[in-house]
Each structure stands twice: as structure tokens, then as C-alpha cells.
Amino acid sequence: MITFQRVIKSLCRTLVGSAILVGSFVATPATAVEITLLYPIAVGGPLEKVINGLVADFESLHPSIDVDAVYAGGYKDVRVAAQASIESGNPPAVALLQANLIFELIEEDLIMPFDNFVKTAEDKKWLNSFSPGFMMNGRTADGKTWGIPFQRSTAVQVWNKDLFKQAGLDPDYAPQTWDELVQIASQVQQKSDASWGIGIHSSSSWMFQSLAIQSGVTLSKPDGKGVNFSHPAAIEALKWYADLSLVHKVQAPGVIPYGSLNQAFVKGKFAIAWQSTGSLSGLRKNTTFDLGVSMLPRNKRRGAATGGANLYLFSGAPEVEQRAAYELVKFLTQPSQAARWTLATGYVAPTQEAWETDLLKKYVAVFDGASVARDQLEFVDREFSTYKHGRVYGLLNKAVQEALTGQNEPEVIMKRIQREADAILAR
């Protein structure tokens, strides 16, 4: 995508980079490498300014690289935009896409490993600086790194302390176990203005993945070639999830979309909600009540699935653009840049070094909820990801909705989709 501003910027760089010899000649001007960065922002709006600011800082340090940062919409929109660019013969050099697409992107030969550009000890140190929990969706079993965590998240538990006080509960104590969650949700629903005690969104299976981990199983195999849908722990987790509304009646019946849950929680309709860390900045700004943030409660163990997006290098781009994109990815994930993104969005900084910056130390000091997701990284597991991802993930999403609407028993559902997934992945 060539914009007027980009052309002017490129011309200015060319003039600045030209060596002028008085009384002799003008040297051949250096041509800037132009790369496209496709990115989504799930929460939209002003955060485009943050990305543009980061890109401007990168360009000032690398005057021979011109970055066209294109906000393509949501995660799915970026995938569509990347595919359209590839089909038109002009693939992006780098894109911020969902971390759980890693096997699908490899399968379609769309991306290349970062290892191809790691040459120095400094590069190796950078590549190994990321949270192991996030790298479960960035590195394959053979040790190759295909995705670098940037806009990454995990689920946390938030609660309305004002409603807890109204219900006679300790406003500073969050449910720590599944049993406590049901008990506290029931009490606050009965004795406060909340319409519902707990809200766990179900328009996708992301929250269910955390429930399965808490019960002792990760739903996808590490190599992306198998699933654990029929595992007893997965069936137990789905039954408990469905029972929140069908048996305990502490959660609204039916499927709860993510956006609707967010809005309802802000309005005080839900006393407790499970949310992405990517929503924390928005919740801080939009809630009028005292907000609590904690790790997710445990069942057999504490646990949560990671989420969000990785930065990927595209294999179809010219090598000179890939190298430039590699430098951009390194820049964006340096501690100071990652800290700026975390502060602006609530997404989890992917390295310990970022959390040690003054910016995030001050953030944690004024908002203790900011450290919850960081500390929970000790207990996370990979987000569901397989080859043929779209088809297999679709089975899981529909299974969750089928169970929560009471259409069938969780055991029947999970054993059925295990057979269906096995058939798809056998190919």
C-alpha cells in the first residue's frame, strides 16, 4: 500500500542518504527498503497511534527501512488481508496474526522460521528471552521458532468489589477454587444488584481451554497432529462449565459473546467475569466501581490457556524485506517497546526484562492487577492449535455451545468430536 505520506517520506530519506560531492558529482542515492506490517487491534481505536509511534521510532533508527503499518481490523480481517496480498503477488513481510494459527500457516507454507536470521550471540539471546508459556505457540517440537509473541494474553478473573460488599462478602477475596466460585457467585447473585454471579464467555472455546487445563489436560497435542477431546478431564471440565447455568444457575443461559459480557460486566450485570488481559486497560477506564483482578481459580491445578497474536515473517516476501522485517520484530519486542504496548493495551509483556522497566514497575505500583497475568504465566499452557486448525477448532467451538445450551451430554459431545477430529488430522 503506497500512500502520499509514504512517498514523501521515502524521497526525504533518499535525499538525506545521498552523498553530495561539491564540484564533482552526486552519488547514487540509497533506496529505502519498503515493508508492510499487517496488524489487528481487538480493542481498536486510539491504539493505532501507539503502533504508529513505535514504527516511527523504528524508522528513525533505521532510515533505510520504510514501514507501512496497515491496521486491517480484527484477527480474522488480518488473515484475509494477508491472504489477499499473497494472491496478488505482493505478500506482506510481517504480520501480527493469532498465535494458534502457527501449524496452519506452516502447513500452507506461508511463513518462515526466525532461526534463518539468527546469526549472532545477541540474536540468540533475544530469541531465548521470551516467556516459555508464550513460546508454546511460537516454537515447534523440532526447536524452530516460527512466531514471536507480541500481542499476547491470558485469561484472568475480574470482579466487582462494590457488589461483593453489597452481598456481605470480603471485597478483596476472589474465588480460588471451582467450588468457591459457585458458592460466591450464588451468594452475590442473591444478595446484590447483580443479575448473574459469574460470566464466562462462550462464543469461542478459549475459556473452556483454561477449564480443561485446570482439570489436568491440554486439548491439543504439542505437535499439532492430535487432540484430547475425549479425555476424562476434558469431559469433566465441559460438564462443570455447562452446569454453571443449567444446574447452579449462576451464569446466564445460552451462549455469551465476548463483547456482550464485557459491556454487561462494566454495567454491573455480572459480579464476576473471566476476561482477556487485553481488556484490562479498557476496564480500568470504563468501570465506575472498585475493580478486582486475580488469577483464574483452580480445580485439580491452577492453569490458563494463553491467547493473542504472534509476529510472523512471510516466506513469499523478498529476502531483503524479510531481513528488514526481522529487524522490526526485534525492535518491537525490546523491553521498552513491549512495556509501552502493555501499558497502552493490557496485553502481557512477553519478556521478564520488559517487566523490569521503570514504566511497568510504575504501572504495577498503581494497578496491582497488572501483575496478575505476569505471575500467572507460571501456570499457563498452550492455546489450542493443530494442523487443519480451522476445521478442528470449529468442532471444539460448536461442542462448547452445544453443551452450554443443553443439547446433549458433554461426554457424548466430546467423544463424537474426538472421532471427527481424528478423521480430519489423519490426513
Secondary structure, DSSP 8 states (H G I E B T S, - for coil): ---HHHHHHHHHHHHHH--B-TTS-B------EEEEEEE--TT-TTHHHHHHHHHHHHHHH-TTEEEEEEE--SHHHHHHHHHHHHHTT---SEEEEEGGGHHHHHHTT-EE-GGGG--SHHHHHHHT-B-HHHHTTTB-TTS-B--EEEEEEEEEEEEEHHHHHHTTS-TT----BHHHHHHHHHHHHHHSS-SEEEEE--SSSHHHHHHHHHHT--SB-TTSS-B-TTSHHHHHHHHHHHHHHHTS--S-SS---HHHHHHHHHTTSEEEEEEEGGGHHHHHHH--S-EEEE---BSSS--EEEEEEEEEEETTS-HHHHHHHHHHHHHHTSHHHHHHHHHHH----SBHHHHTSHHHHHHHHH-TTHHHHHHHGGGEE-----TTHHHHHHHHHHHHHHHHTTSS-HHHHHHHHHHHHHHHHT-
